Amino acid sequence: MNNTEVDFVLTIPIAPAARRSAQTLSQQQSDPKKAQQVYLNALAVHAVDFYFQCMEIDTDLAASDIWNPVVQKFMDVADLDVKYIGKLECRWVREGEEFVSIPAEVRSDRIGYIAVEIAQSLQEAKLLGFVKNVDREKIAVSELNSIDQLLEYLDELQPVNLSHWLQNVFDTGWQTAQTLFESKPELQFAFRSPQLLESNASTSRTLPVRRGKLLNLERGKEQVALFVGLMTTDEPDIDISIEVYPTNGQTNLPNDLQLMVLDDGGETVMQAKANKTEKLLFELKAEPGEKFSVKLALDDFSVTEKFSI
């Protein structure tokens, strides 16, 4: 639901310390217009960070590019790092403005965009709402989703804690193969039965924990099943299997489907293309405390699942 009632917004006080910090940053810019932009960018980031601290959402304010004078000189960025999730762009607007500006340089590598109205007094800010994705230069304030939906959205983006799986505590949406078949009888995987999916990642051992979920790839009726399996070892490492299967009676995966494993920094460490194969399989090891992501890409659409150990 869009936030058409723009009066129903959160008002956040801007602390003197935040204004001093923003002023210090702006003084590093020689161009007055750029200095004003940096100042308001910093206020917007500080306001969102203050709200998140009140809501007990972990952030890394120091990781924001607002602190980098070189980045600020050549780009218009106001990012706030939400720990273990990603960067949220904090876009300021003046009182009464009906559109939010989204520069080209921030239309990627963001988990969302939040509009922050800065009062003329610079004493407070209003969180007008947010959107998940943006593909144009301006977005109307009337198109924004409400801030309470932002909290729900961030909760959905929290990484799946695989250590909990070893304690038989499973995240919503991750099911056994049998449950997937029962909920969707027409679901069929290439050459594998539910029993095999549940018992084997190789012929030599049995994985004690294995769960899967269906992922829609938004190209017609394209859909795949992602399975993640865990097995503890004598060492601190945990053996992890990642498998992708076709669904809806298809015997092969989409030809251009790509499966990638990303490290905590977002760098690709494993990658494979389906080329109409019956499945994709990666096997890796991870230590407690490690984080990684599994990304599936088809044409210009992608979906990413984040995990922690």
ZITABEL-V125120 format. One record per residue. RES is the residue in three letters. PHI is phi in degrees with one decimal (NA if undefined). BURIAL is + if it has 24 or more other C-alpha atoms within 12 Angstrom, else -. Layout:
res->RES phi->PHI burial->BURIAL
res->RES phi->PHI burial->BURIAL
This chain:
res->MET phi->NA burial->-
res->ASN phi->-78.5 burial->-
res->ASN phi->-85.8 burial->+
res->THR phi->-74.8 burial->-
res->GLU phi->-86.1 burial->-
res->VAL phi->-69.5 burial->+
res->ASP phi->-74.0 burial->-
res->PHE phi->-88.3 burial->-
res->VAL phi->-136.0 burial->+
res->LEU phi->-91.4 burial->+
res->THR phi->-104.0 burial->+
res->ILE phi->-116.8 burial->+
res->PRO phi->-71.0 burial->+
res->ILE phi->-100.6 burial->+
res->ALA phi->-69.8 burial->-
res->PRO phi->-54.1 burial->-
res->ALA phi->-62.7 burial->-
res->ALA phi->-67.4 burial->+
res->ARG phi->-67.1 burial->+
res->ARG phi->-65.1 burial->-
res->SER phi->-61.9 burial->+
res->ALA phi->-63.4 burial->+
res->GLN phi->-64.9 burial->+
res->THR phi->-59.6 burial->-
res->LEU phi->-65.6 burial->+
res->SER phi->-66.6 burial->+
res->GLN phi->-70.2 burial->-
res->GLN phi->-81.8 burial->+
res->GLN phi->-105.6 burial->+
res->SER phi->-81.3 burial->-
res->ASP phi->-82.8 burial->-
res->PRO phi->-57.6 burial->-
res->LYS phi->-65.2 burial->-
res->LYS phi->-65.5 burial->+
res->ALA phi->-60.6 burial->+
res->GLN phi->-65.1 burial->+
res->GLN phi->-61.6 burial->+
res->VAL phi->-62.4 burial->+
res->TYR phi->-59.6 burial->+
res->LEU phi->-71.5 burial->+
res->ASN phi->-57.4 burial->+
res->ALA phi->-64.9 burial->+
res->LEU phi->-61.8 burial->+
res->ALA phi->-62.8 burial->+
res->VAL phi->-64.2 burial->+
res->HIS phi->-61.7 burial->+
res->ALA phi->-64.7 burial->+
res->VAL phi->-66.4 burial->+
res->ASP phi->-61.9 burial->+
res->PHE phi->-60.3 burial->+
res->TYR phi->-61.4 burial->+
res->PHE phi->-64.4 burial->+
res->GLN phi->-63.1 burial->-
res->CYS phi->-63.2 burial->-
res->MET phi->-90.3 burial->-
res->GLU phi->60.3 burial->-
res->ILE phi->-101.9 burial->+
res->ASP phi->-70.9 burial->-
res->THR phi->-129.3 burial->+
res->ASP phi->-126.1 burial->+
res->LEU phi->-60.0 burial->+
res->ALA phi->-65.5 burial->-
res->ALA phi->-83.4 burial->-
res->SER phi->-71.2 burial->+
res->ASP phi->-75.0 burial->+
res->ILE phi->-64.6 burial->+
res->TRP phi->-82.8 burial->+
res->ASN phi->-95.8 burial->+
res->PRO phi->-63.1 burial->+
res->VAL phi->-70.0 burial->-
res->VAL phi->-60.9 burial->-
res->GLN phi->-65.4 burial->+
res->LYS phi->-65.8 burial->+
res->PHE phi->-104.6 burial->-
res->MET phi->-134.8 burial->-
res->ASP phi->-119.0 burial->+
res->VAL phi->-127.4 burial->+
res->ALA phi->-148.7 burial->+
res->ASP phi->-95.7 burial->+
res->LEU phi->-126.7 burial->+
res->ASP phi->-81.4 burial->+
res->VAL phi->-94.4 burial->+
res->LYS phi->-55.3 burial->+
res->TYR phi->69.7 burial->+
res->ILE phi->-121.3 burial->+
res->GLY phi->151.5 burial->+
res->LYS phi->-95.0 burial->+
res->LEU phi->-108.2 burial->+
res->GLU phi->-87.0 burial->+
res->CYS phi->-106.7 burial->+
res->ARG phi->-101.5 burial->+
res->TRP phi->-83.7 burial->+
res->VAL phi->-135.0 burial->+
res->ARG phi->-82.6 burial->+
res->GLU phi->-57.1 burial->+
res->GLY phi->88.0 burial->-
res->GLU phi->-68.8 burial->-
res->GLU phi->-102.5 burial->-
res->PHE phi->-131.2 burial->+
res->VAL phi->-108.8 burial->+
res->SER phi->-84.6 burial->+
res->ILE phi->-124.0 burial->+
res->PRO phi->-60.3 burial->+
res->ALA phi->-59.3 burial->-
res->GLU phi->-70.2 burial->-
res->VAL phi->-116.8 burial->+
res->ARG phi->-88.2 burial->+
res->SER phi->-143.0 burial->-
res->ASP phi->57.6 burial->-
res->ARG phi->-133.4 burial->+
res->ILE phi->-85.4 burial->+
res->GLY phi->171.3 burial->+
res->TYR phi->-135.4 burial->+
res->ILE phi->-116.5 burial->+
res->ALA phi->-92.1 burial->+
res->VAL phi->-123.4 burial->+
res->GLU phi->-87.5 burial->+
res->ILE phi->-93.2 burial->+
res->ALA phi->-67.2 burial->+
res->GLN phi->-60.4 burial->-
res->SER phi->-72.7 burial->-
res->LEU phi->63.0 burial->+
res->GLN phi->-93.1 burial->-
res->GLU phi->-152.1 burial->+
res->ALA phi->-137.3 burial->+
res->LYS phi->-114.8 burial->+
res->LEU phi->-88.2 burial->+
res->LEU phi->-78.8 burial->+
res->GLY phi->153.2 burial->+
res->PHE phi->-149.5 burial->+
res->VAL phi->-134.5 burial->+
res->LYS phi->-80.1 burial->+
res->ASN phi->-134.9 burial->+
res->VAL phi->-138.9 burial->+
res->ASP phi->-127.5 burial->-
res->ARG phi->-145.1 burial->-
res->GLU phi->-71.7 burial->-
res->LYS phi->-134.2 burial->+
res->ILE phi->-131.9 burial->+
res->ALA phi->-70.8 burial->+
res->VAL phi->-59.0 burial->+
res->SER phi->-66.5 burial->+
res->GLU phi->-88.4 burial->+
res->LEU phi->-71.3 burial->+
res->ASN phi->-84.4 burial->+
res->SER phi->-71.1 burial->+
res->ILE phi->-64.8 burial->+
res->ASP phi->-63.8 burial->+
res->GLN phi->-70.9 burial->-
res->LEU phi->-62.5 burial->+
res->LEU phi->-63.4 burial->+
res->GLU phi->-63.9 burial->-
res->TYR phi->-63.6 burial->-
res->LEU phi->-63.4 burial->+
res->ASP phi->-63.6 burial->-
res->GLU phi->-66.4 burial->-
res->LEU phi->-85.4 burial->+
res->GLN phi->-59.2 burial->+
res->PRO phi->-64.3 burial->+
res->VAL phi->-72.7 burial->+
res->ASN phi->-87.1 burial->+
res->LEU phi->-70.4 burial->+
res->SER phi->-61.4 burial->+
res->HIS phi->-65.5 burial->-
res->TRP phi->-60.4 burial->+
res->LEU phi->-67.5 burial->-
res->GLN phi->-106.1 burial->-
res->ASN phi->62.1 burial->-
res->VAL phi->-114.5 burial->-
res->PHE phi->-118.0 burial->-
res->ASP phi->-74.2 burial->+
res->THR phi->-59.0 burial->-
res->GLY phi->98.9 burial->-
res->TRP phi->-96.3 burial->+
res->GLN phi->-129.2 burial->+
res->THR phi->-72.1 burial->+
res->ALA phi->-61.8 burial->+
res->GLN phi->-59.9 burial->+
res->THR phi->-65.6 burial->-
res->LEU phi->-62.3 burial->+
res->PHE phi->-67.1 burial->+
res->GLU phi->-68.1 burial->-
res->SER phi->-78.7 burial->-
res->LYS phi->-142.1 burial->-
res->PRO phi->-57.2 burial->-
res->GLU phi->-76.0 burial->-
res->LEU phi->-68.0 burial->+
res->GLN phi->-137.0 burial->+
res->PHE phi->-104.2 burial->+
res->ALA phi->-63.7 burial->+
res->PHE phi->50.0 burial->-
res->ARG phi->-122.4 burial->+
res->SER phi->-91.9 burial->-
res->PRO phi->-57.7 burial->+
res->GLN phi->-63.6 burial->-
res->LEU phi->-68.2 burial->-
res->LEU phi->-59.6 burial->+
res->GLU phi->-82.5 burial->+
res->SER phi->-109.4 burial->+
res->ASN phi->-126.2 burial->+
res->ALA phi->-109.2 burial->+
res->SER phi->-151.8 burial->-
res->THR phi->-79.9 burial->-
res->SER phi->-101.5 burial->-
res->ARG phi->-155.6 burial->-
res->THR phi->-114.0 burial->-
res->LEU phi->-85.7 burial->+
res->PRO phi->-72.0 burial->+
res->VAL phi->-132.9 burial->+
res->ARG phi->-153.7 burial->+
res->ARG phi->-139.6 burial->+
res->GLY phi->-140.5 burial->+
res->LYS phi->-150.3 burial->+
res->LEU phi->-90.7 burial->+
res->LEU phi->-122.4 burial->+
res->ASN phi->-89.3 burial->-
res->LEU phi->-102.2 burial->+
res->GLU phi->54.2 burial->-
res->ARG phi->-134.2 burial->-
res->GLY phi->68.4 burial->-
res->LYS phi->-108.6 burial->-
res->GLU phi->-65.3 burial->+
res->GLN phi->-152.8 burial->+
res->VAL phi->-134.3 burial->+
res->ALA phi->-112.3 burial->+
res->LEU phi->-104.2 burial->+
res->PHE phi->-118.5 burial->+
res->VAL phi->-122.1 burial->+
res->GLY phi->-119.7 burial->+
res->LEU phi->-127.7 burial->+
res->MET phi->-146.1 burial->+
res->THR phi->-74.9 burial->+
res->THR phi->-128.8 burial->-
res->ASP phi->-69.3 burial->-
res->GLU phi->-94.9 burial->-
res->PRO phi->-61.8 burial->-
res->ASP phi->-63.1 burial->-
res->ILE phi->-116.6 burial->+
res->ASP phi->-77.9 burial->+
res->ILE phi->-127.1 burial->+
res->SER phi->-114.6 burial->+
res->ILE phi->-125.1 burial->+
res->GLU phi->-128.0 burial->+
res->VAL phi->-127.9 burial->+
res->TYR phi->-126.0 burial->+
res->PRO phi->-74.0 burial->+
res->THR phi->-132.8 burial->+
res->ASN phi->55.6 burial->-
res->GLY phi->78.9 burial->-
res->GLN phi->-75.2 burial->+
res->THR phi->-92.7 burial->-
res->ASN phi->-129.0 burial->+
res->LEU phi->-73.2 burial->+
res->PRO phi->-55.4 burial->+
res->ASN phi->-55.2 burial->-
res->ASP phi->-92.9 burial->-
res->LEU phi->-64.7 burial->+
res->GLN phi->-118.0 burial->+
res->LEU phi->-113.0 burial->+
res->MET phi->-132.7 burial->+
res->VAL phi->-110.9 burial->+
res->LEU phi->-112.4 burial->+
res->ASP phi->-80.2 burial->-
res->ASP phi->-62.8 burial->+
res->GLY phi->-89.3 burial->-
res->GLY phi->87.3 burial->-
res->GLU phi->-83.5 burial->-
res->THR phi->-75.3 burial->-
res->VAL phi->-110.8 burial->-
res->MET phi->-144.7 burial->+
res->GLN phi->-154.2 burial->+
res->ALA phi->-151.9 burial->+
res->LYS phi->-111.5 burial->+
res->ALA phi->-65.6 burial->+
res->ASN phi->51.4 burial->-
res->LYS phi->62.2 burial->-
res->THR phi->-76.8 burial->-
res->GLU phi->-77.6 burial->+
res->LYS phi->-164.9 burial->+
res->LEU phi->-123.0 burial->+
res->LEU phi->-138.8 burial->+
res->PHE phi->-121.6 burial->+
res->GLU phi->-126.1 burial->+
res->LEU phi->-147.1 burial->+
res->LYS phi->-119.0 burial->+
res->ALA phi->-144.1 burial->+
res->GLU phi->-98.1 burial->-
res->PRO phi->-55.2 burial->-
res->GLY phi->97.9 burial->-
res->GLU phi->-75.2 burial->+
res->LYS phi->-130.6 burial->+
res->PHE phi->-154.0 burial->+
res->SER phi->-130.2 burial->+
res->VAL phi->-114.5 burial->+
res->LYS phi->-118.7 burial->+
res->LEU phi->-114.7 burial->+
res->ALA phi->-127.7 burial->+
res->LEU phi->-139.1 burial->+
res->ASP phi->56.8 burial->-
res->ASP phi->-97.1 burial->-
res->PHE phi->-111.7 burial->-
res->SER phi->-144.7 burial->-
res->VAL phi->-135.4 burial->+
res->THR phi->-126.0 burial->+
res->GLU phi->-112.7 burial->+
res->LYS phi->-102.2 burial->+
res->PHE phi->-134.7 burial->+
res->SER phi->-132.6 burial->+
res->ILE phi->-106.0 burial->+
